[in-house]
Amino acid sequence: MLALVAAMLAVVPLTRSIPVVFAVIGVTWAVVSVTTGTIVTQLAPASIRGETLGAYSALMAFAGGLDSIIGG
């Protein structure tokens, strides 16, 4: 019984920190999703900028689909 109480007490701080973890993930994703398109645009040569952005967008869509399959 004591082990069960100890395990429950160990989980309480974890459950209180979950919203903070999700907030950090959300802010990080917002920064990454906004800045990566700009970085790709700046690094790509002008002659193939459209192709580069198309490939980047396709890979991001593929990664999002794969993430949905893996993550559930």
C-alpha positions as CSV (number, residue, x, y, z in Angstrom):
1,M,0.0,0.0,0.0
2,L,2.8,2.4,0.8
3,A,4.4,1.8,-2.6
4,L,1.1,2.7,-4.3
5,V,0.9,5.9,-2.4
6,A,4.5,6.8,-3.2
7,A,3.9,6.1,-6.9
8,M,0.8,8.3,-6.9
9,L,2.7,11.1,-5.2
10,A,5.5,10.8,-7.8
11,V,3.0,11.2,-10.6
12,V,1.3,14.4,-9.3
13,P,4.1,16.8,-10.2
14,L,4.3,15.2,-13.6
15,T,0.6,15.8,-14.3
16,R,0.8,19.4,-13.2
17,S,3.7,20.0,-15.6
18,I,2.0,18.6,-18.7
19,P,0.3,21.9,-19.7
20,V,3.6,23.6,-19.4
21,V,5.2,21.0,-21.7
22,F,2.5,21.4,-24.3
23,A,2.8,25.2,-24.2
24,V,6.6,24.9,-24.8
25,I,5.9,22.5,-27.7
26,G,3.3,24.9,-29.2
27,V,5.6,27.9,-29.0
28,T,8.5,26.0,-30.4
29,W,6.4,24.7,-33.3
30,A,5.1,28.2,-34.0
31,V,8.6,29.6,-34.2
32,V,9.9,26.7,-36.3
33,S,7.0,26.7,-38.8
34,V,7.3,30.5,-39.4
35,T,11.1,30.7,-39.7
36,T,11.9,27.7,-41.8
37,G,10.0,28.9,-44.8
38,T,12.0,32.2,-44.6
39,I,15.3,30.3,-44.2
40,V,14.6,28.1,-47.2
41,T,13.7,31.2,-49.3
42,Q,16.9,33.0,-48.3
43,L,19.2,30.0,-48.9
44,A,17.7,28.9,-52.2
45,P,19.2,30.3,-55.4
46,A,16.7,32.6,-57.2
47,S,16.7,30.4,-60.3
48,I,15.3,27.4,-58.4
49,R,13.5,29.1,-55.4
50,G,10.1,27.9,-56.5
51,E,11.2,24.3,-56.8
52,T,12.9,24.5,-53.5
53,L,9.8,25.9,-51.7
54,G,7.7,23.2,-53.4
55,A,10.0,20.4,-52.3
56,Y,10.0,21.9,-48.8
57,S,6.2,22.1,-48.7
58,A,5.9,18.6,-49.9
59,L,8.3,17.3,-47.3
60,M,6.5,19.1,-44.6
61,A,3.1,17.7,-45.7
62,F,4.7,14.2,-45.9
63,A,6.2,14.6,-42.4
64,G,2.8,15.8,-41.0
65,G,1.1,12.7,-42.4
66,L,3.8,10.4,-41.2
67,D,3.6,12.0,-37.7
68,S,-0.2,11.4,-37.6
69,I,0.3,7.8,-38.4
70,I,3.1,7.3,-35.9
71,G,1.7,9.5,-33.2
72,G,-1.9,8.3,-33.5
